[in-house]
Amino acid sequence: MKTVTIQIGNSDDKLTQLQWSNFVDAVDAAISAFKGQPHFSGGSDNAKPWQNYCWVFLLEDDPLITESFQRQLADVRAKYKQDSVAWTEGKTLFV
Protein backbone atom coordinates (compact mmCIF):
# COMPACT_ATOMS: atom_id res chain seq x y z
CA MET A 1 0.00 0.00 0.00
CA LYS A 2 1.09 3.56 -0.62
CA THR A 3 -0.14 6.86 0.73
CA VAL A 4 -1.68 9.22 -1.84
CA THR A 5 -2.66 12.85 -1.35
CA ILE A 6 -4.95 14.50 -3.89
CA GLN A 7 -5.52 18.26 -3.85
CA ILE A 8 -7.93 20.32 -5.93
CA GLY A 9 -8.77 23.99 -5.92
CA ASN A 10 -10.98 26.69 -7.37
CA SER A 11 -8.97 29.79 -6.50
CA ASP A 12 -9.53 31.21 -9.98
CA ASP A 13 -13.32 31.05 -9.48
CA LYS A 14 -13.89 29.15 -12.74
CA LEU A 15 -16.51 27.02 -11.00
CA THR A 16 -19.77 28.14 -9.46
CA GLN A 17 -20.51 26.88 -5.94
CA LEU A 18 -22.65 24.06 -7.34
CA GLN A 19 -19.99 23.07 -9.90
CA TRP A 20 -17.33 23.11 -7.17
CA SER A 21 -19.47 20.89 -4.95
CA ASN A 22 -20.03 18.48 -7.86
CA PHE A 23 -16.28 18.45 -8.63
CA VAL A 24 -15.45 17.56 -5.00
CA ASP A 25 -18.11 14.82 -5.07
CA ALA A 26 -16.77 13.43 -8.36
CA VAL A 27 -13.20 13.19 -7.04
CA ASP A 28 -14.49 11.63 -3.82
CA ALA A 29 -16.44 9.06 -5.84
CA ALA A 30 -13.34 8.24 -7.89
CA ILE A 31 -11.35 7.58 -4.72
CA SER A 32 -14.11 5.30 -3.45
CA ALA A 33 -14.31 3.47 -6.78
CA PHE A 34 -10.59 2.66 -6.58
CA LYS A 35 -11.04 1.47 -3.01
CA GLY A 36 -8.83 4.13 -1.48
CA GLN A 37 -8.70 3.70 2.31
CA PRO A 38 -9.24 7.22 3.66
CA HIS A 39 -7.18 8.79 6.43
CA PHE A 40 -8.36 12.37 5.98
CA SER A 41 -10.40 14.63 3.75
CA GLY A 42 -11.22 18.28 4.21
CA GLY A 43 -11.35 21.68 2.63
CA SER A 44 -10.51 25.28 3.19
CA ASP A 45 -12.38 27.54 5.59
CA ASN A 46 -15.68 28.26 3.84
CA ALA A 47 -15.48 31.96 4.74
CA LYS A 48 -12.31 32.44 2.67
CA PRO A 49 -12.32 33.78 -0.91
CA TRP A 50 -10.83 30.55 -2.30
CA GLN A 51 -11.82 26.91 -2.30
CA ASN A 52 -9.58 23.88 -2.06
CA TYR A 53 -9.97 20.31 -0.92
CA CYS A 54 -7.59 17.52 0.04
CA TRP A 55 -7.80 13.76 0.50
CA VAL A 56 -5.15 11.52 2.08
CA PHE A 57 -5.67 7.79 1.67
CA LEU A 58 -4.02 4.42 1.19
CA LEU A 59 -4.06 2.87 -2.27
CA GLU A 60 -2.85 -0.49 -3.49
CA ASP A 61 0.70 -0.11 -4.80
CA ASP A 62 -0.01 -1.39 -8.32
CA PRO A 63 1.10 0.63 -11.37
CA LEU A 64 -1.96 -0.44 -13.38
CA ILE A 65 -4.32 0.78 -10.66
CA THR A 66 -2.40 4.06 -10.33
CA GLU A 67 -2.42 4.67 -14.09
CA SER A 68 -6.12 3.87 -14.43
CA PHE A 69 -6.98 6.05 -11.43
CA GLN A 70 -4.95 8.99 -12.76
CA ARG A 71 -6.69 8.71 -16.15
CA GLN A 72 -10.07 8.82 -14.42
CA LEU A 73 -9.01 11.87 -12.39
CA ALA A 74 -7.84 13.56 -15.60
CA ASP A 75 -11.28 12.92 -17.11
CA VAL A 76 -12.99 14.42 -14.04
CA ARG A 77 -10.59 17.39 -14.15
CA ALA A 78 -11.37 17.99 -17.83
CA LYS A 79 -15.14 17.68 -17.25
CA TYR A 80 -14.92 20.51 -14.70
CA LYS A 81 -12.55 22.57 -16.90
CA GLN A 82 -9.75 22.54 -14.33
CA ASP A 83 -6.08 22.91 -15.25
CA SER A 84 -4.78 20.35 -12.78
CA VAL A 85 -5.32 17.94 -9.94
CA ALA A 86 -2.33 17.56 -7.61
CA TRP A 87 -1.26 13.95 -6.88
CA THR A 88 1.43 13.20 -4.30
CA GLU A 89 2.35 9.65 -3.38
CA GLY A 90 4.82 7.91 -1.15
CA LYS A 91 5.42 5.33 1.48
CA THR A 92 4.43 6.30 4.99
CA LEU A 93 7.06 5.56 7.63
CA PHE A 94 6.41 5.61 11.34
CA VAL A 95 9.45 6.86 13.27
N, C-alpha and C positions, 0 to 999 in steps of 0.2 A: 504494500500500500504506500501511496505517496500523499503528501499534503498539497492541496491546490487552493490557491486564493484567486478569486475572480472579482474584479472591480469594474463597475460601470458608472457613468456619470451623465449629467445633463446640464453642465455648467454653461453651455452656450444657448440654453433655452430653445433648442430645436423642437423639443417635445412638449406638448401640452401636459397638464397634470394627468389626464386620463391616459395619454400615450405613454407617459413615464411609468405609471402604475402597471400598465399592460406589459411594458418592456421588462420591468422587474419580475413580474409574474412569469413571463416567458423564459427568462433565464433561470428562475427558480424551478420551473417545470423541467427544463433541460437537465439540471443537476439531479433532480429526482429520477428522471428517466435513465440516467447513467448510473444510478444507484450510489451517488455520492453520499458518504456518511457525514452529516453536518456536525461541525464543532461550533460554528458561529455564523450568524447573518445579521446585518443591521445597516442602517443608513444614516445619513447626515441629519443634524438637527433640523426639524421641519420648519423652523422659523428663519432659517438662513436663506440667502438668495440663490443658492445652488442646490443641486440634488446629486447625491452619489449613493452607491450601495455596494456592499462587500459580502462575500461568502467565503468561509474557510471550511474545507471538508476533506475527508479522505477519499481517495479514488484508487481503484485497482491499478497497479503499475504495469500496464499493458500498452505498448505503443499503438496497437490497433484501436483500443478503446479511446486513448487520448486523441488520436487523429480524427476519429469519427466524432467525438465530442466537440473538438475544436471546429470542425466543419459545421456542425449544427449551430454552435454559438455564432459563427460567421454568418450563417443564414439569418439567425435572429437579429444580429447586429444590422445587417443589410435591410431587413424588413422594417426596422425602426430608424433607418437612415442615420445610423451612428457611425462615426469614423473608426472607432476601436472598442474592443473589450480587452481589459488587461488580464493576463493569465500569468500567475507565478506558481511555480511548483518546486518541490524539494522534499527531502527526507527530514522528518522531524526527529530530533535527538533530545533526549532528556538528560540533563547534566546536573 
